[in-house]
Every structure is written in structure tokens, then in C-alpha cells.
Amino acid sequence: MVFRPVRKEDLDRVVELVVGSGHGLTSLPKDPELLAERVWEGAEVFGREVRRPGGESYLFVLEDRRTGALAGTAGIVAKVGGFEPFYTYRIETHELRSEVLGIRRRIRCLHPVREHSGPCEIGSLYLAPSHRRHGNGRLLSLGRFLYMACQPHRFEREVIAEMRGVVDDRGRCPFWEAIGRHFFGLDFPKADYLSVRDKRIISELMPAHPIYVPLLPEEAQRVIGRVHPETEPALALLRQEGFRPLGFVDIFDGGPLVGCPRDQIRTVRETRVLPASSGDPGPAGVPHLVAPYPSGVPVVLALFPRDAPEALLPPEGFGVLRIPPGAPVACAPLRPAPAGA
């Protein structure tokens, strides 16, 4: 498997891939026209000279080198906000007291937030069910962080992820039914799709004032800050990388926002630059993400010890990375070191 930037000629295969992604994956809408814009922008940006992050949208794919099939997608937005604001709800807790009744209550509220100069955001993560094995999910998700380690000037110093909230197979979302539907008059999939085409509908129709959580139906209250079952592995992986809840949820599906300083992400922090070589990794070999340095793409997996002075690539690895022996490569362990190691 190889993690690489999307190419314009990948469009038909990307369209075919995301058909199976279900509801709630807003950044990969099932619209050929919008997907074409996403793919073309995501392919072009890698060759652009960037001095500071300005809203560039990067799109990667995971390709099965044996069959040529695309197994997954992953993306990065260098900086959210700017021309199109970034919308979310901030969760706050207010304490109410009555000296007369001797009552003290802590009430949660959802405060609408509009961010014009936000952090870097990762998203667009989807792995086909047929390839959810052998560390492919880690390669697809963490390949982005190896690229950040090689090209840090392209991305804001804070990194967030909007995790997909609870939506069933029919596209019904309890959080949306309790809030958004009353203002939009649309079901969740339709509103989610329209918000991708033009975010102005959010500022025009979403409530501008705080919402008291106890006034919502219990079903909606239960899913605030929860993730879709298929998103739980992705959230667990990000926690291992150092991401933590930020106290914000998505305004459409109530999914949580998690974040971590870019340079404190485990993969970024553990990235080393070593000369590429070949050889037997021995029994101490562990899987590593490996990419040409400083380009940061493509990314493959290779086995060698954590403290190896060289990155040991399989014979075909040099061809995939298009490098000669001895060339510098960025590498990071695929998994955190065991506790106490």
C-alpha cells in the first residue's frame, strides 16, 4: 500500500470510493461536480509554493499497488476560517443558584461560534471496509502527520479534527432533528450537502443565541459529543497521537472537536530523518512510516528497529519512493512505543 497525493486522473475512482462512505462525511460529498473541485484543488496544491498557511486543501489517497485500486482518502485544510467562516458550538456550563430554595444547578449550554482565523483541520478520512486491516487505517491517517513533519510551514500550529457524529444508515441525526431541522426545514443529508456548496446558509439560518441543553430531547442530549460507531477507531487513534476534546461540537451532527498542537502530535514529534538503506530488520524490526525528505510524500511502510541509524527499505521501496540508496527519508514509528519501553 502507498499513501500519496491525489491526482486529477483519480477522480472517477474517488467518486466510486466515496459512494460507500455513508452520511455525515461532509468534506467528501457524493456530488461529482463538488468532488471534481475537491480532487483538482487537492492535486494542484502540492506543487504550489506556500510560505504560510492560507486555507489550502490537501487531499491524499491510499492506493493498493498490487491492483491499482484506491482504498481510502484523507485530507488536511491548512487553515480554517478566512473567506468562509468556520462554525461550531462551544459547550459551556452555567451554575444557577437560588438562595430561597437552596438549589444549585449546573446547566450546559451550546454557544454558537464563528471563527475567521482558525487552526489547521484534518478530515476527509475514509477507508473502504475491504481494506480495514493490516495497519492500513494507521497508514492512511498518520501519513498526513508525517507530511506535516516534513512541511510544517504549510500548516497552522494548532490542529483539530471534527469527528463524525451519530447518524443512522437512513441519514437521521438526533442532534440535527432537535436543533437544525427547526431552522432549515430540511433533513440532515440535504442540509449537510447544501452547507458544502455554500456556507452562507449557516449564517443565514442557524440560531444566533445560546441553546440550553436540558431543553433538548433526551435522545439529542445523549449524542452530544459522541461519534459515529465507524468513527470510534479513528478517534482512538487520534487520542494515541495526543488529540484531546476541545469542548466544541459540530453544529450539524453534534460530533466532538478534538485537537493537538501540531508539533506535539506523536508522529510529528517522533519523526527522524535517516539515510535510506536495505537489509534485514531482524527480530527488533517495527513498522515505520517512511517518505522522501523533505517532500514528505509518497509514504510507505517499512520494518526496522526504533533506534536504527538507517531506514531499511524493502527492494521495491526505493522505486515507490523514487529515491536512490542513501537518500534522506523522514520516518516515524507506526505505533507508539509500548509503555515502559
C-alpha positions in Angstrom: 0.0 0.0 0.0 1.2 3.5 -0.7 -0.1 6.8 0.7 0.2 9.6 -1.9 -1.2 12.9 -3.1 -4.4 12.6 -5.1 -4.1 13.1 -8.9 -6.6 14.6 -11.3 -6.8 11.2 -13.1 -8.0 9.7 -9.8 -11.4 11.4 -10.0 -13.5 8.5 -11.2 -12.0 6.2 -8.7 -12.5 8.7 -5.9 -16.2 9.1 -6.8 -16.6 5.3 -6.8 -14.9 5.1 -3.4 -16.9 7.7 -1.5 -20.3 6.3 -2.6 -19.8 3.8 0.2 -18.9 6.4 2.9 -22.4 6.8 4.4 -23.9 10.0 5.7 -22.0 12.8 7.6 -18.7 12.8 5.7 -19.2 16.4 4.7 -15.8 17.1 3.2 -16.4 14.3 0.6 -19.9 14.9 -0.7 -21.4 12.4 -3.1 -21.6 15.1 -5.9 -19.4 14.5 -8.9 -19.1 18.3 -9.5 -18.0 19.1 -6.0 -15.7 16.1 -5.8 -14.1 17.2 -9.0 -13.3 20.6 -7.4 -12.0 18.9 -4.3 -9.8 16.5 -6.3 -8.4 19.1 -8.6 -7.6 21.5 -5.8 -6.2 18.7 -3.7 -3.9 17.6 -6.5 -2.7 21.1 -7.6 -1.8 22.4 -4.1 1.1 20.0 -3.6 3.1 21.8 -6.3 2.3 25.3 -5.1 4.9 27.3 -3.3 3.5 28.1 0.1 5.2 30.4 2.7 2.4 30.4 5.3 -0.9 28.5 5.6 -3.8 30.2 3.9 -6.7 27.8 3.6 -5.1 25.3 1.1 -6.9 22.0 0.9 -4.7 18.9 0.6 -6.2 15.5 -0.4 -4.4 12.2 -0.2 -5.3 8.7 -1.3 -4.3 5.2 -0.2 -3.5 3.0 -3.2 -3.2 -0.7 -3.4 -0.1 -1.1 -5.5 -1.0 -4.7 -6.5 -4.3 -3.9 -8.0 -4.2 -0.1 -8.6 -7.4 0.3 -6.6 -7.9 3.3 -4.3 -8.6 2.1 -0.8 -9.1 5.3 1.1 -8.9 9.1 1.3 -7.6 11.6 3.9 -7.3 15.4 3.8 -5.8 18.4 5.5 -7.1 22.0 5.4 -4.1 24.2 6.2 -6.1 26.9 8.0 -9.9 27.0 8.5 -11.9 30.3 8.5 -10.8 33.2 6.4 -13.2 33.9 3.5 -15.6 31.2 4.7 -16.0 31.2 8.5 -15.7 28.1 10.5 -18.9 27.4 12.6 -19.2 25.3 15.7 -20.9 25.2 19.1 -18.8 25.8 22.3 -20.1 23.8 25.3 -20.2 25.8 28.4 -21.6 25.1 31.9 -23.5 27.7 33.8 -24.2 27.5 37.5 -27.7 28.6 38.7 -28.4 29.2 42.3 -31.5 30.0 44.4 -30.8 31.0 48.0 -34.5 31.0 48.7 -35.0 27.4 47.6 -31.5 26.2 48.5 -31.0 24.9 45.0 -27.8 24.9 42.9 -27.9 23.6 39.3 -25.2 23.2 36.6 -26.7 23.7 33.2 -24.9 23.0 29.9 -25.3 25.5 27.0 -24.3 25.4 23.4 -22.9 28.7 22.3 -22.6 29.4 18.5 -19.1 30.3 17.5 -18.0 31.8 14.2 -14.2 31.6 13.6 -12.5 33.7 10.9 -8.9 32.8 11.7 -8.8 29.2 12.8 -6.4 26.3 13.1 -5.4 23.5 10.7 -8.0 20.8 10.3 -7.7 17.2 9.3 -10.6 15.4 7.7 -11.9 13.5 4.7 -10.9 10.3 6.3 -12.5 7.2 4.7 -11.1 3.7 4.3 -13.1 1.1 2.3 -14.3 -1.8 4.5 -12.4 -4.3 2.4 -9.1 -2.7 3.4 -9.7 -2.2 7.1 -6.8 -4.4 8.2 -3.0 -4.8 8.3 -2.5 -1.3 9.6 -4.0 0.4 6.5 -6.1 2.8 8.7 -3.0 4.0 10.5 -1.1 4.5 7.3 -4.0 6.5 5.9 -4.4 8.7 8.9 -0.8 9.1 10.1 0.6 9.7 6.7 -0.8 13.2 7.0 1.2 13.8 10.1 4.5 12.6 8.5 3.8 15.1 5.7 3.2 17.9 8.3 6.5 17.0 10.0 8.3 17.4 6.6 6.4 20.6 5.5 5.4 22.3 8.8 5.4 25.8 7.2 2.3 24.8 5.2 0.1 24.3 8.3 -1.1 26.2 11.3 0.4 25.3 14.7 -2.9 24.0 16.1 -4.5 21.0 14.5 -8.1 20.0 15.0 -10.4 17.2 13.8 -14.2 17.3 13.5 -15.3 13.8 14.3 -18.4 12.5 12.6 -21.4 12.5 15.0 -24.2 10.0 15.4 -26.1 9.5 12.1 -28.0 6.3 11.2 -28.0 4.5 7.9 -31.0 6.4 6.7 -29.4 9.7 7.3 -31.3 10.5 10.5 -29.3 12.5 13.1 -30.8 13.1 16.6 -28.9 16.2 17.2 -30.0 17.7 13.9 -33.6 16.7 14.5 -33.5 18.6 17.8 -32.0 21.8 16.5 -31.1 22.3 12.9 -34.3 20.9 11.3 -36.4 23.6 13.1 -34.4 26.4 11.4 -33.6 24.8 8.0 -36.8 22.7 7.4 -34.6 20.1 5.7 -33.4 16.6 6.6 -29.8 16.1 7.7 -28.3 14.8 4.4 -29.8 17.6 2.3 -28.7 20.4 4.7 -25.2 18.8 5.1 -24.8 18.8 1.4 -26.1 22.3 0.8 -23.7 23.6 3.5 -20.8 22.3 1.5 -22.0 24.2 -1.6 -22.4 27.5 0.2 -21.7 28.1 3.9 -23.7 31.3 3.9 -26.8 29.3 4.6 -25.3 28.6 8.1 -25.0 32.2 9.0 -28.5 32.9 7.5 -30.4 30.2 9.2 -28.7 28.7 12.2 -29.6 30.1 15.7 -27.5 33.0 16.8 -28.2 32.6 20.6 -27.1 30.0 23.1 -29.1 26.8 23.4 -29.8 25.3 26.8 -29.1 21.6 26.6 -31.8 20.4 29.1 -34.4 21.8 26.7 -33.4 19.3 24.0 -34.9 15.8 23.7 -33.0 13.2 25.7 -32.1 11.4 22.6 -30.3 14.5 21.3 -28.7 15.2 24.7 -27.2 11.7 24.7 -25.4 12.1 21.4 -23.7 15.5 22.1 -20.0 14.9 21.8 -20.4 11.3 20.7 -19.0 9.8 17.5 -20.5 7.6 14.8 -19.7 3.9 15.5 -17.5 3.7 12.4 -15.5 6.7 13.6 -14.6 5.2 17.0 -11.4 3.6 15.7 -10.3 6.9 14.2 -10.9 8.8 17.4 -9.0 6.2 19.4 -6.0 6.5 17.1 -6.1 10.3 17.4 -6.1 10.0 21.2 -3.0 7.9 20.9 -1.4 10.7 18.9 -2.2 13.3 21.6 -5.5 14.7 20.5 -7.9 15.7 23.3 -11.5 17.1 23.3 -11.7 20.8 22.9 -15.1 21.5 24.4 -16.7 22.2 20.9 -19.2 20.1 18.8 -20.3 20.2 15.2 -23.3 22.4 14.6 -24.9 19.8 12.3 -24.4 16.4 13.9 -23.1 17.2 17.4 -19.8 15.3 16.9 -16.9 16.3 19.0 -13.9 18.5 18.0 -10.5 17.2 19.2 -7.2 18.9 18.8 -3.5 18.9 19.5 -0.6 21.4 18.9 1.0 20.4 15.6 4.5 19.8 17.0 3.1 17.8 19.9 1.4 15.2 17.7 3.1 11.9 18.4 4.0 11.1 14.8 5.4 14.6 14.2 7.3 14.6 17.5 8.9 11.2 16.8 9.8 11.8 13.1 13.5 11.4 12.3 15.5 12.0 9.1 17.7 9.0 8.2 19.6 7.7 5.2 17.6 5.1 3.2 19.3 1.6 3.1 18.4 -2.0 2.6 18.9 -5.0 4.8 17.4 -7.4 7.3 15.4 -5.7 10.0 15.9 -8.6 12.4 13.5 -9.5 15.2 13.6 -5.9 16.6 12.0 -4.5 13.4 8.8 -2.5 13.9 6.6 -0.9 11.2 7.6 2.7 10.3 6.1 5.3 8.1 8.7 6.3 5.5 8.7 9.2 3.0 11.3 11.1 0.9 12.6 14.1 2.7 11.8 17.0 2.6 8.8 16.3 0.2 7.0 14.1 2.7 5.2 12.0 0.0 4.6 9.3 -1.0 4.6 7.3 2.2 5.1 3.6 2.6 5.6 1.2 5.5 9.0 -0.4 6.3 10.3 -2.6 9.1 13.4 -1.6 11.1 14.3 -1.1 14.8 13.2 2.1 16.6 16.8 3.1 17.2 18.2 2.1 13.8 20.7 4.6 12.3 19.3 3.9 8.8 15.8 3.4 7.4 15.7 -0.1 6.0 13.5 -0.3 2.9 12.4 -3.4 1.0 13.8 -3.7 -2.5 10.7 -2.3 -4.1 10.6 0.6 -1.7 13.2 2.6 -3.5 11.2 2.5 -6.7 8.0 3.5 -5.0 9.6 6.5 -3.2 11.7 7.3 -6.3 14.9 7.6 -4.4 18.4 6.0 -4.6 20.1 4.2 -1.6 21.5 6.7 0.8 18.9 9.4 0.1 17.4 11.1 3.2 14.0 9.9 4.3 11.6 11.0 7.0 10.4 8.2 9.2 8.3 7.7 12.3 7.1 4.5 14.1 3.6 3.5 13.1 2.6 2.9 16.7 3.6 4.4 20.0 6.3 2.6 21.9 4.9 0.1 24.5 4.6 1.5 28.0 7.9 1.2 29.9 9.9 0.5 26.7 
